[in-house]
């Protein structure tokens, strides 16, 4: 395996080990993931019941014109005992001045309030809060304010139109497969097999597989919910692909598909002197003929520094070349890449993604302007005019390190900012792009795709869907984290039961593709849905040494749906503050628990916390719990060796790979700083 691939893999593995997702190799047996049992034996009995009382807050109408009358109704079970002053309603986190009209009944407390709807269009969250006699209440309701007003009965307003109300969720996963480990000798040859990007053309998936261009008929993928490992294994063996090494470039991170011409263009950033970057064009076979033929290499175009994102506008293709250039190309009649000009832009320092729209180009730059201490990048706007030659108009600083960029129309673009979410920019004046909204996400936003008013987002450990029809505003419609474990990645310790590296999405005509680490995933969008959706960000709990003391643990979850998410545990005594919980639509919450110390877990079997929810697709969830063991804070660090390469700007360092040995370096008395970085 070439040095840069080996180092990438080990760096990623170190990061996963540090995160507690993947244990140290050799520490667990394969059967450790089987026969998990509930954590009833691990939770200390005899604690008081949780003090949250499930209540109800309803808004009528749920979609209302700005400033129009809006009625809110509450219901708290339990009858008298709630002073009027102890109950109030918040709007977007701020307490309303209006007073509730409270009525105490034998079995419940009810109340109403009439207000004017907010004047700002978009979603507004109303929350009921109250506390009395060691009990508390919390309930939520989402109100959509729209100048178009409410739809007819049985319909809901979505992406600027009325659609029938549907049950369940917007994002419906249909098929998927773990495409890794295909071919017995690929790792021995030093090849990687991770899908970087994929598109659906008719009924065939065209995928950039890092080291190959792959073709898969979509109906051959296993259906989500049907565990049939033999189907996945058979599919991997029938994957039609052409290795990129035929082009002289052995790895690719991005591609551009031109369906009408049956052309794919791959881009590579390269890695070292032995692995060059560049562009390559490929001819797709007829996709309606079975069996599928492999793609055929047409041409290769090298480039100093390597290439990242690609886009097409008119008859021209634009590719960003690291660190600071835009290559302008066209295709010959035979599909060969022809370079027209290479525009170097001194204001750019670390180009990443590029998108075209409205006679302009939008480029993300992962480095700042050098004048700010804030770790942020920039968005650059170019005019391409009639000539098609890029001319820089203006730039704006992004909230975080920008990844993808997507044109939303109406002179608004969205930028994916990793851990800092999504930026929306008003680019009506390309000389001065203005940040008009920043949307926080629970994960790390990597990929964006816009189609017919919907914005689909790859957010690392989840996929999120937004209504982007309102200029400068995003409304969360749904989010999902899980797929069937028959094509999920399984570690040797904590089983991973959902997405954990989603980096690319593509939405077209209600169908979507997503890629993450080793998985290709397909699905559809169901308009008009909106049930509560449980997304779990902490997929497992690894306990530290606790002795007889209670061990505090926490689990991060979020609600991807448009209804409140209710969570509780059944048959388990928990310390006070341990639930149940009510998570507002779109919100992220940390569930604090205390696991009883001194409880044994037999052998290597795993236990699990069991959560119950009102998510119709996830009524019951098991979160694995790994008992104390392995290394603890203060233990001596075990010796290890890692491959490494030397990269020097002047070229004086040797190109051969070396090896870092911790024991050798410690013996020399050197201070050691270990930093794990996984490039994806």
C-alpha positions as a printed Julia matrix, in Angstrom:
680×3 Matrix{Float64}:
   0.0     0.0     0.0
   1.51    3.4    -0.96
   2.67    5.45    1.98
   0.06    8.21    1.73
  -2.82    5.71    1.71
  -1.33    3.79    4.61
  -0.87    6.96    6.64
  -4.41    8.11    5.82
  -5.88    4.82    7.0
  -3.89    4.74   10.23
  -4.67    8.39   11.0
  -8.37    7.67   10.54
  -8.09    4.56   12.71
  -6.34    6.52   15.47
  -9.14    9.08   15.37
 -11.81    6.39   15.66
  -9.95    4.69   18.53
  -9.66    8.0    20.35
 -13.37    8.61   19.87
 -14.19    5.24   21.4
 -15.84    4.03   18.18
 -13.28    1.39   17.23
 -11.36   -0.44   19.99
  -7.66   -1.21   19.84
  -7.11   -4.06   17.41
  -7.16   -7.51   18.97
  -8.97   -6.49   22.17
 -12.35   -7.98   21.34
 -13.67  -11.22   19.9
 -16.09  -11.17   16.95
 -18.9   -12.53   19.08
 -18.62   -9.58   21.44
 -21.29   -7.69   19.49
 -23.93  -10.39   19.84
 -26.58  -11.0    22.48
 -26.64   -7.53   23.99
 -28.8    -7.26   27.08
 -30.63   -4.27   28.55
 -28.89   -2.23   31.2
 -31.45   -2.94   33.91
 -28.78   -4.66   36.01
 -26.43   -1.69   35.64
 -28.81    1.07   36.73
 -29.03    1.63   40.46
 -32.51    0.67   41.73
 -34.58    2.57   44.24
 -34.06    6.07   42.84
 -37.02    8.52   42.59
 -39.02    8.57   39.39
 -38.1    11.27   36.86
 -39.9    14.55   37.42
 -40.8    15.54   33.84
 -44.54   15.38   33.21
 -45.46   14.77   29.6
 -47.65   17.69   28.53
 -49.14   19.03   25.33
 -48.8    22.33   23.48
 -50.82   22.85   20.3
 -50.84   25.75   17.84
 -53.77   26.63   15.59
 -53.25   27.13   12.75
 -49.83   25.5    12.33
 -49.26   27.58    9.19
 -50.26   31.23    9.48
 -49.76   34.54    7.7
 -47.39   37.09    9.29
 -49.15   39.0    12.09
 -52.37   36.97   11.81
 -54.18   35.63   14.92
 -52.59   32.52   16.45
 -54.03   30.41   19.28
 -51.92   28.26   21.62
 -53.46   25.57   23.84
 -51.78   23.67   26.7
 -52.76   20.57   28.63
 -50.92   19.29   31.72
 -52.11   16.04   33.31
 -52.55   15.87   37.06
 -55.2    18.42   37.97
 -54.63   21.18   40.54
 -51.26   22.05   41.96
 -49.91   24.25   39.19
 -49.96   27.94   40.16
 -50.71   30.17   37.22
 -47.41   32.01   37.7
 -45.44   28.75   37.4
 -46.5    28.11   33.78
 -45.4    30.18   30.8
 -44.74   29.96   27.06
 -41.61   30.92   25.15
 -41.26   31.86   21.5
 -37.84   31.09   20.01
 -36.41   31.0    23.54
 -37.93   34.29   24.74
 -40.8    34.39   27.25
 -44.1    35.79   25.97
 -45.6    38.72   27.82
 -49.12   37.46   27.17
 -50.71   35.62   30.1
 -52.23   32.16   29.82
 -55.89   31.72   30.64
 -55.62   28.78   33.08
 -58.38   26.38   34.12
 -57.75   23.67   36.74
 -59.78   20.51   36.27
 -59.92   17.3    38.27
 -57.62   15.4    35.94
 -55.64   18.14   34.17
 -54.68   21.76   33.9
 -55.58   23.41   30.62
 -54.88   26.85   29.27
 -55.19   29.01   26.17
 -53.52   32.12   24.86
 -54.21   34.24   21.81
 -51.37   36.18   20.17
 -50.4    37.76   16.88
 -48.21   35.52   14.78
 -44.59   36.65   14.25
 -44.09   38.95   11.27
 -40.95   37.2    10.07
 -41.55   34.33    7.66
 -40.15   30.89    8.46
 -40.37   28.45   11.37
 -40.99   29.64   14.93
 -40.7    27.36   17.95
 -43.11   27.74   20.88
 -42.26   25.99   24.16
 -44.35   25.4    27.28
 -42.39   25.47   30.54
 -43.35   25.13   34.17
 -42.16   23.83   37.55
 -43.98   23.09   40.77
 -43.61   20.67   43.7
 -40.48   19.0    42.31
 -42.18   18.39   38.97
 -41.64   20.15   35.69
 -43.38   20.35   32.35
 -42.07   20.87   28.83
 -43.84   20.73   25.5
 -43.16   22.16   22.04
 -45.01   23.26   18.92
 -43.61   24.46   15.59
 -45.44   27.21   13.68
 -44.72   27.99   10.05
 -45.24   31.66    9.18
 -45.82   32.15    5.44
 -47.14   35.07    3.4
 -49.06   32.48    1.35
 -51.0    31.37    4.42
 -52.38   27.96    5.32
 -53.25   25.26    2.8
 -56.54   23.39    2.52
 -57.43   20.75    5.09
 -55.29   17.66    4.64
 -52.46   19.63    3.05
 -49.3    21.31    4.32
 -47.2    24.08    2.82
 -43.77   22.86    1.72
 -41.14   24.2    -0.73
 -43.54   26.96   -1.74
 -46.56   24.8    -2.57
 -49.32   22.8    -0.89
 -48.74   19.05   -0.69
 -50.87   16.27    0.86
 -50.06   15.41    4.46
 -48.19   12.09    4.68
 -47.37    9.77    7.56
 -43.83    9.01    8.67
 -40.76   10.91    7.54
 -39.55   12.85    4.52
 -36.29   10.92    4.05
 -37.03    7.31    3.12
 -34.01    5.05    2.79
 -34.59    2.35    0.19
 -31.4     0.5    -0.74
 -27.76    0.41    0.25
 -24.62   -1.68    0.38
 -21.18   -1.71    1.95
 -19.01   -1.73   -1.18
 -15.71   -2.26    0.6
 -13.63   -5.47    0.49
 -14.54   -6.13   -3.11
 -11.97   -8.36   -4.76
  -9.65  -10.55   -2.73
  -6.34   -8.87   -3.6
  -7.24   -5.18   -3.74
  -5.75   -4.33   -0.35
  -2.65   -6.34   -1.21
  -2.31   -4.11   -4.29
  -2.61   -1.01   -2.11
  -6.03    0.05   -3.42
  -8.76    1.89   -1.53
 -12.41    1.29   -2.22
 -14.3     4.05   -0.44
 -17.12    5.71   -2.44
 -16.53    9.46   -2.69
 -19.5    10.49   -4.84
 -22.35    8.8    -6.71
 -25.2     9.75   -9.05
 -28.28    7.93  -10.29
 -28.64    7.95  -14.07
 -31.92    6.26  -14.94
 -31.6     2.98  -13.03
 -27.79    2.79  -12.79
 -25.54    4.18  -10.05
 -22.39    5.84  -11.4
 -19.89    6.07   -8.53
 -16.44    7.5    -7.9
 -14.89    4.73   -5.78
 -11.61    6.53   -4.89
  -9.56    4.15   -7.05
 -12.14    3.33   -9.74
 -15.23    4.38  -11.68
 -17.98    1.91  -10.73
 -21.38    1.06  -12.22
 -24.15   -0.67  -10.27
 -27.78   -1.3   -11.37
 -29.76    0.22   -8.52
 -32.26   -2.63   -8.33
 -29.41   -5.0    -7.44
 -28.71   -3.21   -4.17
 -30.13   -4.88   -1.04
 -33.32   -3.28    0.26
 -33.08   -1.51    3.6
 -34.63   -3.67    6.29
 -33.95   -6.96    4.52
 -30.82   -8.5     5.96
 -29.37  -10.62    3.2
 -25.57  -10.63    3.33
 -25.36  -12.98    0.38
 -27.03  -10.35   -1.82
 -24.43   -7.78   -0.78
 -21.56  -10.2    -1.34
 -22.9   -11.12   -4.78
 -23.3    -7.47   -5.69
 -19.73   -6.67   -4.72
 -18.51   -9.47   -6.94
 -20.56   -8.14   -9.9
 -19.56   -4.5    -9.53
 -18.54   -3.2   -12.97
 -15.59   -0.86  -12.66
 -12.47    0.5   -14.29
  -9.45    1.29  -12.12
  -8.28    4.88  -12.34
  -4.69    3.74  -12.77
  -5.5     3.31  -16.46
  -5.45    7.12  -16.65
  -2.12    7.39  -14.85
  -3.89    8.84  -11.79
  -4.63    6.24   -9.13
  -7.0     8.1    -6.79
  -9.89   10.55   -7.17
 -11.88   12.62   -4.68
 -14.42   14.32   -6.98
 -16.13   13.71  -10.29
 -18.48   15.36  -12.76
 -21.02   13.29  -14.71
 -22.37   14.49  -18.08
 -25.29   12.11  -18.73
 -26.14   13.31  -22.25
 -22.59   12.83  -23.48
 -22.08    9.66  -21.39
 -18.88   11.23  -20.04
 -17.39   11.2   -16.52
 -14.57   13.54  -15.5
 -12.6    12.61  -12.39
 -10.35   14.94  -10.41
  -7.48   14.13   -8.08
  -5.62   16.36   -5.66
  -2.63   13.97   -5.57
  -0.57   13.34   -2.46
   3.2    13.25   -2.98
   5.83   13.06   -5.7
   4.8     9.54   -6.65
   1.06   10.22   -6.75
   0.25   13.07   -9.09
  -2.98   15.01   -9.3
  -4.94   15.73  -12.44
  -8.14   15.32  -14.43
  -9.28   12.37  -16.53
 -12.25   11.83  -18.85
 -14.05    8.5   -19.25
 -16.68    7.15  -21.63
 -19.65    5.42  -20.02
 -21.14    2.38  -21.77
 -24.82    2.29  -22.81
 -26.56    2.08  -19.43
 -29.64    0.27  -20.77
 -27.65   -2.77  -21.96
 -27.03   -5.76  -19.67
 -24.53   -6.84  -18.66
 -22.98   -3.43  -18.22
 -19.61   -2.84  -19.83
 -16.85   -1.07  -17.85
 -16.12    2.65  -18.41
 -13.37    3.42  -20.93
 -10.55    5.92  -20.39
 -10.38    8.75  -22.94
  -7.86   11.37  -21.82
  -5.76   12.66  -18.92
  -4.74   16.21  -18.05
  -2.08   16.66  -15.36
  -1.88   19.68  -13.13
   0.58   21.11  -10.66
  -0.94   21.01   -7.18
  -3.82   18.73   -8.12
  -7.52   19.46   -8.62
 -10.59   19.52   -6.37
 -14.15   20.48   -7.37
 -15.67   20.47  -10.86
 -18.7    22.11  -12.45
 -20.16   22.75  -15.89
 -21.73   25.92  -17.27
 -22.8    26.08  -20.89
 -20.21   24.3   -23.03
 -17.35   24.9   -20.59
 -16.03   22.9   -17.66
 -14.46   24.62  -14.67
 -12.1    22.84  -12.27
 -10.39   24.4    -9.26
  -6.68   23.65   -9.12
  -4.78   23.85   -5.86
  -3.86   26.13   -4.36
  -5.32   29.11   -6.21
  -6.38   28.58   -9.82
  -9.41   27.83  -11.99
  -8.89   25.7   -15.08
 -11.27   26.42  -17.96
 -11.77   23.45  -20.29
 -14.0    22.01  -22.95
 -14.52   18.53  -24.36
 -13.56   17.6   -27.89
 -15.99   15.61  -30.01
 -14.15   12.47  -28.86
 -14.48   13.43  -25.17
 -10.9    14.57  -24.7
 -10.18   17.32  -22.16
  -8.91   20.5   -23.79
  -7.46   23.23  -21.57
  -8.46   26.74  -22.7
  -6.91   28.78  -19.9
  -5.6    28.46  -16.37
  -6.65   31.47  -14.3
  -4.46   32.02  -11.23
  -6.14   34.1    -8.51
  -3.68   35.45   -5.89
  -6.54   36.14   -3.44
  -7.25   32.4    -3.2
  -5.08   30.12   -1.06
  -6.76   26.74   -0.64
  -9.54   26.16   -3.18
 -11.98   23.33   -2.49
 -15.38   23.36   -4.25
 -16.86   25.19   -7.22
 -20.42   25.69   -8.46
 -21.9    27.64  -11.37
 -25.13   29.56  -11.67
 -26.61   32.82  -12.92
 -23.57   33.5   -15.16
 -21.24   33.32  -12.19
 -18.89   30.92  -10.44
 -18.8    30.39   -6.67
 -15.6    28.96   -5.15
 -14.92   27.94   -1.55
 -11.47   28.65   -0.17
 -10.44   26.71    2.92
  -7.95   29.33    4.13
  -8.67   32.75    5.55
  -7.54   36.16    4.41
  -4.64   36.26    6.86
  -6.03   39.33    8.64
  -8.22   37.57   11.2
  -7.56   35.25   14.11
 -10.85   33.46   13.42
 -10.31   30.04   11.82
 -12.53   30.62    8.82
 -12.32   30.41    5.07
 -13.84   32.44    2.25
 -16.41   32.38   -0.52
 -15.28   33.91   -3.82
 -17.67   35.14   -6.52
 -16.55   35.25  -10.17
 -18.24   36.69  -13.21
 -17.82   34.57  -16.36
 -19.71   36.78  -18.83
 -20.07   35.86  -22.49
 -16.44   34.81  -22.87
 -16.6    32.23  -20.08
 -13.36   33.52  -18.58
 -13.56   33.87  -14.75
 -13.09   37.36  -13.31
 -13.09   37.82   -9.53
 -15.87   40.12   -8.33
 -15.69   39.85   -4.55
 -15.19   37.63   -1.52
 -16.7    37.07    1.92
 -15.48   35.3     5.02
 -17.34   32.12    5.93
 -18.24   31.04    9.47
 -15.99   27.99    9.34
 -13.72   26.08    6.99
 -15.86   25.84    3.84
 -16.38   22.56    2.0
 -19.18   22.33   -0.51
 -21.12   25.19   -2.14
 -24.58   25.06   -3.75
 -26.6    27.64   -5.69
 -30.14   27.96   -4.28
 -31.44   30.44   -6.83
 -32.8    33.93   -6.27
 -29.17   35.09   -5.87
 -28.56   33.01   -2.73
 -25.85   30.38   -2.26
 -25.31   27.89    0.58
 -21.87   26.98    1.93
 -21.09   23.85    3.97
 -18.85   24.83    6.9
 -18.05   21.53    8.59
 -18.68   21.7    12.34
 -20.02   25.27   12.03
 -23.0    24.29    9.91
 -24.35   26.09    6.84
 -23.93   29.69    5.69
 -26.45   31.38    3.39
 -25.06   34.29    1.36
 -26.89   37.0    -0.55
 -24.84   37.33   -3.74
 -27.08   39.82   -5.55
 -24.04   42.12   -5.47
 -21.17   39.77   -6.34
 -18.69   42.44   -5.25
 -19.97   42.22   -1.67
 -21.51   38.85   -0.69
 -23.51   39.22    2.53
 -24.04   36.49    5.12
 -27.78   36.45    5.81
 -28.2    33.27    7.89
 -26.05   30.69    9.64
 -27.73   27.36   10.34
 -26.22   25.18   13.05
 -26.23   21.41   12.55
 -25.45   18.69   15.1
 -22.72   17.08   12.98
 -20.18   18.35   10.47
 -21.66   19.65    7.22
 -19.72   18.26    4.25
 -21.99   18.02    1.2
 -24.99   19.89   -0.23
 -27.49   19.21   -3.02
 -30.38   21.46   -4.06
 -33.36   20.41   -6.19
 -36.9    21.77   -6.59
 -36.83   23.76   -3.34
 -35.24   21.01   -1.21
 -31.7    21.19    0.18
 -30.22   17.81    1.13
 -27.21   17.92    3.48
 -24.52   15.37    4.35
 -23.85   16.18    8.02
 -21.26   13.46    8.82
 -23.33   11.3    11.19
 -26.7    12.13    9.62
 -28.41   13.28    6.43
 -30.66   16.33    6.77
 -33.39   17.77    4.54
 -34.35   21.45    4.47
 -37.05   23.5     2.76
 -35.0    26.2     1.0
 -37.85   27.86   -0.91
 -37.94   30.96    1.32
 -35.15   33.29    0.31
 -32.41   33.39    2.93
 -34.1    30.89    5.26
 -33.82   27.14    5.79
 -36.63   25.11    7.41
 -35.62   21.68    8.71
 -37.97   18.98    7.44
 -36.2    15.76    8.43
 -32.94   14.09    9.39
 -31.82   10.46    9.51
 -28.78    8.68   10.91
 -29.34    4.97   10.46
 -29.37    2.27    7.83
 -29.69   -1.49    8.03
 -26.71   -3.16    9.65
 -26.5    -5.71    6.81
 -24.53   -3.06    4.92
 -23.38   -1.01    7.89
 -19.81   -0.9     9.13
 -19.12   -3.08   12.17
 -16.2    -2.46   14.48
 -14.65   -5.02   16.8
 -16.08   -3.3    19.88
 -18.96   -0.85   19.68
 -21.22   -1.74   16.76
 -21.85    1.25   14.54
 -25.55    1.3    13.75
 -25.7     4.36   11.59
 -23.91    6.9     9.43
 -20.59    8.09   10.73
 -18.84    9.74    7.78
 -21.49   10.98    5.34
 -19.73   13.41    3.01
 -21.66   13.48   -0.28
 -25.33   13.71   -1.3
 -27.06   14.21   -4.64
 -30.79   14.91   -4.98
 -32.62   14.8    -8.3
 -36.34   14.5    -8.95
 -37.22   13.17   -5.5
 -34.5    10.47   -5.55
 -31.16   10.81   -3.8
 -27.77    9.19   -3.46
 -25.48    9.43   -0.45
 -22.0     8.11    0.25
 -20.14    7.61    3.48
 -16.86    5.81    4.14
 -17.73    2.36    2.72
 -21.43    2.71    1.98
 -23.6     3.64   -1.0
 -27.12    4.61    0.02
 -30.23    5.42   -2.04
 -33.59    6.82   -1.05
 -36.56    8.99   -1.9
 -38.18   12.14   -0.52
 -41.77   11.89    0.75
 -43.35   15.37    0.73
 -45.8    16.28    3.48
 -44.39   14.06    6.23
 -43.13   15.38    9.56
 -43.19   12.85   12.43
 -40.62   13.1    15.21
 -37.26   11.56   14.25
 -34.69   10.22   16.72
 -31.07   10.81   15.69
 -28.37    9.43   17.98
 -24.92   11.02   17.85
 -23.27    9.02   20.64
 -23.62    5.47   19.31
 -22.07    3.77   22.32
 -21.05    4.37   25.93
 -17.63    3.26   27.17
 -17.5     3.27   30.95
 -14.44    4.3    32.92
 -13.28    2.69   36.15
 -15.97    3.49   38.69
 -15.71    1.07   41.6
 -18.84    1.32   43.75
 -19.53    4.91   42.75
 -22.22    5.86   40.26
 -20.78    6.64   36.84
 -22.22    9.7    35.05
 -22.74    9.14   31.35
 -24.37   11.19   28.62
 -25.86   10.5    25.21
 -26.28   13.21   22.58
 -29.45   12.96   20.51
 -31.34   15.29   18.21
 -34.82   15.51   16.74
 -34.75   15.56   12.95
 -38.54   15.78   12.57
 -41.14   18.53   12.83
 -42.99   17.11   15.85
 -41.68   16.98   19.45
 -39.56   13.9    20.23
 -40.49   12.13   23.48
 -37.92    9.8    25.05
 -38.17    7.64   28.13
 -36.88    4.48   29.74
 -39.11    1.67   30.9
 -38.45   -0.61   33.85
 -35.25    1.11   34.97
 -34.74    3.16   38.11
 -32.67    6.26   37.27
 -31.2     9.03   39.34
 -33.08   12.31   39.36
 -32.68   14.22   36.11
 -32.36   11.02   34.1
 -35.51   11.42   32.01
 -37.99   11.26   30.47
 -37.08   13.92   27.93
 -38.87   16.1    25.4
 -36.69   17.29   22.5
 -37.99   20.17   20.39
 -38.15   19.86   16.58
 -34.68   20.4    15.15
 -33.06   20.59   18.59
 -30.11   18.66   20.01
 -30.14   17.46   23.62
 -27.73   15.75   26.0
 -29.33   12.97   28.02
 -27.58   12.78   31.39
 -27.7     9.41   33.15
 -25.97    7.77   36.08
 -24.96    4.14   35.72
 -24.71    2.25   39.0
 -21.15    1.35   39.92
 -20.02   -2.0    41.21
 -22.2    -3.97   38.79
 -20.49   -6.78   36.9
 -20.95   -7.54   33.25
 -20.38  -11.21   32.61
 -17.6   -12.22   30.24
 -17.24  -10.06   27.16
 -20.98   -9.7    26.55
 -22.23   -6.22   25.89
 -25.03   -4.44   27.71
 -27.17   -1.65   26.37
 -29.16    1.34   27.46
 -32.64    1.03   25.99
 -34.5     4.18   24.95
 -38.15    4.3    23.91
 -39.46    7.08   21.69
 -42.46    8.29   19.7
 -40.44    8.04   16.46
 -42.67    5.66   14.44
 -39.61    4.05   12.82
 -37.59    3.78   16.0
 -39.84    2.97   18.92
 -37.04    1.19   20.74
 -33.31    1.9    20.54
 -30.4     0.03   22.11
 -27.25    2.0    22.85
 -24.31   -0.36   23.57
 -22.5     0.01   26.89
 -18.95   -1.32   27.23
 -17.88   -2.04   30.82
 -14.68   -0.69   32.41
 -11.56   -2.21   31.0
  -8.59   -1.51   28.81
  -6.55    1.62   29.43
  -7.47    4.25   32.0
  -6.26    7.79   32.59
  -2.77    7.62   34.1
  -1.88    4.2    32.7
   1.42    3.81   30.87
   0.97    4.33   27.13
   1.69    1.11   25.23
   4.4     1.2    22.62
   3.38    1.41   18.98
   4.8     1.98   15.52
   3.26    4.08   12.73
   4.29    4.5     9.1
   5.2     8.04    8.1
   6.42   10.01    5.12
   8.54   13.13    4.91
   7.29   16.06    2.84
   9.65   19.02    2.48
   9.02   22.09    0.38
  12.56   22.13   -1.04
  12.47   18.44   -1.93
  15.49   17.6     0.24
  13.66   15.02    2.36
  13.75   11.38    1.25
  10.68   10.18   -0.6
  10.72    6.72    0.94
   8.36    5.94    3.81
   9.72    5.63    7.31
   8.43    4.41   10.65
   7.74    6.2    13.92
   8.48    4.04   17.0
   7.15    5.51   20.24
   9.53    3.57   22.5
  12.56    4.72   20.5
  11.52    8.37   20.7
  10.7     8.21   24.42
  14.1     6.63   25.08
  15.7     9.67   23.45
  13.95   11.91   25.98
  11.94   13.77   23.37
   8.53   15.32   24.12
   5.81   13.68   22.03
   2.71   15.36   20.58
   0.28   13.05   18.81
  -2.33   14.61   16.53
  -4.72   12.43   14.53
  -6.09   13.84   11.29
  -8.34   12.05    8.81
  -8.75   13.71    5.42
 -12.1    12.88    3.82
